[in-house]
Amino acid sequence: MVAVQIEYFAVLREHVGRAREDLTTAATTVGQLYAELDQRYAFPEVGRVKVAVNDEFRDWTAPLKDGDFVVFIPPVAGG
């Protein structure tokens, strides 16, 4: 189990109802963490979400470590 801090942006933040949360998880990769959160919150279909761990964009197979700061960033439309 690892303890991580998660930050959500845009539509994910609106859907979850908060910008951040602390979570203890058995997930070993950021992809597994996102799947766990999707199961919990039933994220809306938003397309290709980016992920950053400790302020660096990472691949979905990146391992999680205790104390990581994870940010999920959905695509943003604008004009």
Residue pairs with C-beta under 8 A, 6 or more apart in sequence:
1 24
1 25
1 26
2 24
2 25
2 27
2 64
2 65
2 66
2 67
2 68
3 22
3 23
3 24
3 66
3 67
4 22
4 23
4 24
4 25
4 33
4 64
4 66
4 67
4 68
4 69
4 70
5 20
5 21
5 22
5 23
5 68
5 69
5 70
6 20
6 21
6 22
6 23
6 33
6 37
6 70
6 71
6 72
7 19
7 20
7 69
7 70
7 71
7 72
8 15
8 16
8 18
8 19
8 20
8 71
8 72
9 71
9 72
9 73
9 74
9 76
10 73
10 74
10 76
11 44
11 46
11 74
12 43
12 46
12 49
12 72
12 74
13 19
15 41
15 43
15 44
16 41
25 33
25 36
25 64
27 33
27 35
27 36
27 64
28 63
28 64
29 60
29 61
29 62
29 63
29 64
30 51
30 53
30 58
30 59
30 60
30 61
30 62
30 64
30 70
31 60
31 61
32 64
33 64
33 70
34 49
34 51
34 60
34 72
37 43
37 72
46 74
46 75
47 74
47 75
48 75
49 72
49 73
49 74
49 75
50 57
50 72
50 73
50 74
51 57
51 58
51 60
51 62
51 70
51 71
51 72
51 73
52 58
52 70
52 71
52 73
53 62
53 64
53 68
53 69
53 70
53 71
54 68
54 69
55 69
64 70
